[in-house]
Amino acid sequence: MKLLGVIATAAVVGAVAVGTGNSQPGSVDDAWQGLGLKIVRKASHHDPACPPHTFGEVNQLMATMPCVSLSRTLMTLADDKGTTIVVHIAWVEYGTRAGAREFKRIEDIHGTGDVSPLPGATIGIADVRFTAHHYDSTINGTTTVTAEAEPLTGQPDDRLLEDVTRIAVLEPRP
């Protein structure tokens, strides 16, 4: 099932590669546009210390295998039909690919903890409880990138929220 979603997302990214001329062909902005979404608000923060921004087993892992750095982004995406989606992206950098893989292994298990999102106030919204029901992750070198999405307004379907996380992990690190 996940493979079909990846193919669907790849098709969306490929389909919008022609773009509108406003951004690089095949860019993440084109992918958002292909879903009928645009970034409305976005804030990012870089932290050299990771454990204070994690909880659960993810935090326990950080105690024994600290990361090198952490970047977090909170953003909202909106369409022209009244749907707003809030997205939390985390870039957790380790000194080795093995460290990034171990972090991803723990993080990918639902209920094992997480990287805490930036406060909603950083983008002018209330704090959001992320459930990890709309989640994706990838490894880029020695960095694990995770993304979660939740509806803020409107009634986005699960497929859209899943597509959002698949594209969000491709966002460039701030």
Phi, psi and omega in degrees: 000317180297322180301318178299320178296320178295318178297317179298317179294318178299322178295319178297313180298315179295321183293329182263006180300333176293324174063192181246002183090355182274347181211173179299135176303135180078008182286166177298323177301320176296322179296318176300314180299322178298333176271359182079023183241157172220152178285127180260309179226147182204132176223144180226154178213139178251134180232126176287337179254126183269316188307322181297347184247022179228164176212166178071209180297332176299317178294320178298320177298317180299328180293327182261337183220076185294147176276168181276319179198164182222131172238139180229143176231140171236130181212159173245143175241146180219153172248183182269012180249010179094009178270132173232133181238135176257137185232134174247125178239137177231136174247110182251111185261133175244168179283344183221159174296325180299319177297316179297320179295318180294319176300313180300319180302315180288313184298326183287349178273117182300131177093005182265008182109187188191173165272129181291137177287162171297152177299144179305327181302336180296339176235017174079027176233169174289159175301147183244136174270109178275130185263346185068015175284339176237092193219147170209161178209159177207165175246132177235097183068244179257016182242131171265130178249128177238151178216140175229148180225144176220146176289140176253314174222160180080192183230062179295141180279166182301323181299316179298314180298321177292319176298322178301315181292325179294327177278322183301324180292350177267352178304140177293145178294135181292000000 
